[in-house]
């Protein structure tokens, strides 16, 4: 079974040294934002081990799960679709995912095709097209292993 940790390690990768992510935020480890957009990497002169990166990820993931646990539309999704939504919140934040109103409405109605289509009709899909395609496919078929087999 693929877990959110496995998925995020694959999608985010691991970097010991701080870097600027595609959206302009200082980031380190397994996609953990460490500063405000546009901040100079000169402010972040440290490295993190894989163990520290994993601990940072665990803390961030716990916050994501706690946030989503209050969303009725999310609670009734199967585990694999929940993991995809968790990954999206990890990447874009809860406010970013909240903008996917049509996708959320489709998920609430169990209209998997429409949820898939709405996920791909977004700035997110244009910015991270391969990740978005994989995530949308899981929203469609509800099966992480079918999409991520051999990748994670």
C-alpha positions as CSV (number, residue, x, y, z in Angstrom):
1,X,0.0,0.0,0.0
2,X,1.2,3.5,-0.9
3,X,1.1,6.0,1.9
4,X,1.1,9.8,1.8
5,X,4.7,9.7,3.0
6,X,5.7,7.5,0.0
7,X,3.8,9.6,-2.4
8,X,5.3,12.9,-1.2
9,X,8.8,11.5,-1.1
10,X,8.3,10.6,-4.8
11,X,6.5,13.8,-5.8
12,X,8.7,16.2,-3.8
13,X,12.0,14.4,-3.7
14,X,14.6,15.0,-1.0
15,X,17.1,17.8,-0.8
16,X,19.5,18.3,2.1
17,X,20.2,21.9,1.2
18,X,17.7,24.7,1.0
19,X,16.4,25.6,-2.5
20,X,13.8,27.8,-4.1
21,X,10.7,25.8,-5.1
22,X,8.9,26.4,-8.4
23,X,6.6,28.9,-6.7
24,X,9.5,31.0,-5.2
25,X,9.6,29.8,-1.6
26,X,12.7,28.7,0.3
27,X,12.2,25.0,0.8
28,X,14.2,22.0,2.2
29,X,14.0,18.3,2.9
30,X,10.9,16.7,1.3
31,X,9.2,19.9,0.1
32,X,9.0,21.7,3.5
33,X,8.7,25.5,3.1
34,X,11.0,27.3,5.4
35,X,10.5,31.0,4.6
36,X,8.5,33.6,2.8
37,X,8.2,33.8,-1.0
38,X,11.2,35.6,-2.5
39,X,13.4,35.2,0.6
40,X,17.1,34.8,-0.2
41,X,18.7,31.4,0.3
42,X,21.5,33.3,2.0
43,X,19.2,33.3,5.1
44,X,19.2,29.5,5.2
45,X,22.7,28.2,5.7
46,X,22.0,24.7,7.0
47,X,21.3,21.2,5.8
48,X,18.8,18.6,6.9
49,X,19.4,14.9,7.1
50,X,16.9,12.5,5.7
51,X,15.7,11.7,9.2
52,X,15.1,15.4,10.0
53,X,13.4,15.8,6.6
54,X,11.1,12.9,7.5
55,X,10.3,14.4,10.9
56,X,9.5,17.7,9.3
57,X,7.3,16.0,6.7
58,X,5.5,14.0,9.5
59,X,4.7,17.3,11.3
60,X,3.4,18.9,8.1
61,X,1.3,15.9,7.2
62,X,-0.3,15.7,10.6
63,X,-1.4,19.3,10.1
64,X,-2.8,18.6,6.7
65,X,-4.8,15.6,8.0
66,X,-6.2,17.5,10.9
67,X,-7.3,20.3,8.6
68,X,-9.1,17.9,6.2
69,X,-10.7,15.9,8.9
70,X,-13.3,18.6,9.3
71,X,-14.3,18.6,5.6
72,X,-17.4,16.5,5.0
73,X,-16.7,16.0,1.3
74,X,-13.3,14.6,2.1
75,X,-14.3,12.2,4.9
76,X,-16.4,10.0,2.6
77,X,-13.7,9.5,-0.1
78,X,-11.9,6.2,-0.2
79,X,-8.4,6.1,1.3
80,X,-6.5,6.5,-2.0
81,X,-8.5,9.6,-3.0
82,X,-8.0,11.0,0.5
83,X,-4.2,10.6,0.1
84,X,-4.4,12.5,-3.2
85,X,-6.3,15.4,-1.6
86,X,-3.8,15.4,1.3
87,X,-1.0,15.6,-1.3
88,X,-2.7,18.5,-3.0
89,X,-3.1,20.3,0.4
90,X,0.5,19.7,1.2
91,X,1.5,21.2,-2.1
92,X,-0.9,24.1,-2.4
93,X,-2.2,24.6,1.2
94,X,-5.8,24.3,2.2
95,X,-6.8,27.7,0.8
96,X,-5.3,26.7,-2.6
97,X,-7.3,23.4,-2.7
98,X,-10.4,25.3,-1.5
99,X,-10.4,27.2,-4.8
100,X,-11.1,23.9,-6.6
101,X,-14.8,24.4,-5.9
102,X,-16.0,22.4,-9.0
103,X,-13.7,19.5,-8.2
104,X,-14.8,19.4,-4.6
105,X,-18.5,19.5,-5.7
106,X,-17.8,16.6,-8.1
107,X,-16.1,14.6,-5.4
108,X,-19.0,15.2,-3.1
109,X,-21.3,13.9,-5.8
110,X,-19.0,10.9,-6.5
111,X,-18.7,12.1,-10.1
112,X,-15.1,10.9,-10.5
113,X,-14.9,11.8,-14.2
114,X,-15.8,15.4,-13.5
115,X,-13.5,15.6,-10.5
116,X,-10.7,14.3,-12.7
117,X,-11.5,16.9,-15.4
118,X,-11.8,19.8,-12.9
119,X,-8.5,19.0,-11.3
120,X,-6.8,19.1,-14.7
121,X,-8.6,22.4,-15.7
122,X,-6.5,24.5,-13.3
123,X,-3.4,26.6,-12.9
124,X,-2.0,23.8,-10.7
125,X,-2.2,21.3,-13.6
126,X,-0.4,23.8,-15.9
127,X,2.3,24.4,-13.3
128,X,2.9,20.7,-12.4
129,X,1.4,18.8,-15.3
130,X,2.8,15.3,-14.6
131,X,1.9,15.4,-10.9
132,X,-1.6,16.7,-11.7
133,X,-2.2,14.0,-14.3
134,X,-1.2,11.3,-11.8
135,X,-3.3,12.8,-9.1
136,X,-6.3,13.3,-11.4
137,X,-6.1,9.7,-12.5
138,X,-6.4,8.5,-8.9
139,X,-9.4,10.8,-8.4
140,X,-10.9,9.1,-11.4
141,X,-10.2,5.5,-10.6
142,X,-9.7,5.6,-6.8
143,X,-6.5,3.4,-7.0
144,X,-3.1,4.7,-6.1
145,X,-1.3,1.5,-7.0
146,X,-2.7,1.5,-10.5
147,X,-1.2,4.9,-11.1
148,X,1.9,4.8,-9.0
149,X,3.0,1.2,-9.4
150,X,6.7,1.2,-10.2
151,X,7.1,4.8,-9.3
152,X,6.8,4.8,-5.5
